[in-house]
Amino acid sequence: MIVKFQSVATADIITFADVARVLLKILGKEPTARGVIVPEDMTEALARLAALCHKEGESAEAAPDSGVGVEAHELVALSQRVQPFIRMFDRAHLAGKPVTWTAAKDFYED
């Protein structure tokens, strides 16, 4: 399933539900069909994403075997996947605009 994140302050971001589910869990949000991150919550959201990037950066040297026949260095890390969201949240925060997401249905599990 596809999840679309939107803000009038930035371009849209479209991602798969599995990535959106993890992102929203980090942000303390539920993976519902529709939701919003208000400007007042952007500072905390950015701090949580920065902490994720820092944590993944520290453990990058000891990357485990993926178990799916792909070398760990070939996988796209979550810290890389959240970079567009960091930019989106930062721009939306500076503009004082919310970020919303929409999906065809709730996406708790596939």
C-alpha positions as CSV (number, residue, x, y, z in Angstrom):
1,M,0.0,0.0,0.0
2,I,1.1,3.6,-0.7
3,V,1.1,6.3,1.9
4,K,1.3,10.0,0.8
5,F,2.8,12.7,3.1
6,Q,1.9,16.2,2.2
7,S,2.5,19.8,3.3
8,V,1.8,23.1,1.6
9,A,5.4,24.0,2.6
10,T,7.0,21.2,0.5
11,A,6.6,18.7,-2.2
12,D,4.8,15.5,-1.5
13,I,6.5,12.3,-0.3
14,I,5.1,9.0,-1.4
15,T,6.3,5.8,0.3
16,F,5.3,2.2,1.0
17,A,3.2,1.4,4.1
18,D,6.0,-0.6,5.8
19,V,8.4,2.5,5.8
20,A,5.6,4.8,6.8
21,R,4.6,2.5,9.7
22,V,8.1,2.5,11.1
23,L,8.4,6.3,10.6
24,L,5.1,7.0,12.4
25,K,6.0,4.6,15.2
26,I,9.2,6.6,15.8
27,L,7.2,9.8,15.9
28,G,4.7,8.3,18.3
29,K,1.8,8.3,15.8
30,E,-0.6,5.5,14.8
31,P,-0.5,4.2,11.2
32,T,-4.1,5.3,10.4
33,A,-5.5,6.1,7.0
34,R,-5.3,9.8,7.7
35,G,-3.3,11.8,10.2
36,V,-1.5,15.0,10.9
37,I,1.7,16.2,12.5
38,V,1.1,19.8,13.6
39,P,3.9,22.5,13.6
40,E,4.1,22.4,17.4
41,D,5.2,18.7,17.2
42,M,7.8,19.2,14.5
43,T,10.7,20.0,16.9
44,E,10.2,16.7,18.7
45,A,9.7,14.8,15.4
46,L,13.0,16.2,14.1
47,A,14.8,15.3,17.4
48,R,13.5,11.7,17.2
49,L,14.6,11.4,13.6
50,A,18.0,12.9,14.3
51,A,18.4,10.4,17.2
52,L,17.6,7.5,14.9
53,C,20.2,8.7,12.4
54,H,22.8,9.1,15.1
55,K,22.1,5.6,16.5
56,E,22.2,4.0,13.1
57,G,25.4,5.8,12.3
58,E,27.1,4.4,15.4
59,S,26.2,0.8,14.6
60,A,26.9,1.0,10.8
61,E,30.3,-0.6,11.2
62,A,28.8,-3.7,12.8
63,A,26.0,-4.3,10.3
64,P,24.5,-7.8,10.6
65,D,23.8,-10.2,7.8
66,S,20.5,-9.2,6.3
67,G,19.4,-12.8,6.0
68,V,17.7,-12.2,2.6
69,G,20.6,-12.8,0.3
70,V,21.6,-9.2,0.1
71,E,24.8,-7.8,1.6
72,A,24.1,-5.4,4.5
73,H,25.9,-2.6,2.7
74,E,23.4,-2.9,-0.2
75,L,20.4,-2.3,2.0
76,V,18.9,1.1,2.3
77,A,19.1,2.1,6.0
78,L,16.1,3.7,7.7
79,S,18.3,6.7,8.5
80,Q,18.7,7.2,4.7
81,R,14.9,6.7,4.1
82,V,14.0,9.4,6.6
83,Q,16.2,12.1,5.1
84,P,13.3,13.5,2.8
85,F,11.0,13.5,5.9
86,I,13.6,15.4,7.9
87,R,13.7,18.1,5.2
88,M,9.9,18.1,4.9
89,F,9.4,18.5,8.7
90,D,12.0,21.2,8.9
91,R,10.5,23.2,6.1
92,A,7.0,22.7,7.4
93,H,8.1,23.8,10.8
94,L,9.7,26.9,9.5
95,A,6.6,27.8,7.5
96,G,4.3,27.0,10.5
97,K,2.4,24.4,8.4
98,P,1.2,20.9,9.3
99,V,2.3,17.6,7.5
100,T,-0.6,15.2,6.8
101,W,-0.6,11.7,5.5
102,T,-3.2,9.7,3.7
103,A,-3.5,6.0,2.7
104,A,-6.3,3.8,1.3
105,K,-6.9,2.4,4.8
106,D,-5.2,1.9,8.2
107,F,-1.9,0.1,7.8
108,Y,-1.1,-1.4,11.2
109,E,0.0,-4.6,9.5
110,D,0.2,-5.8,5.9
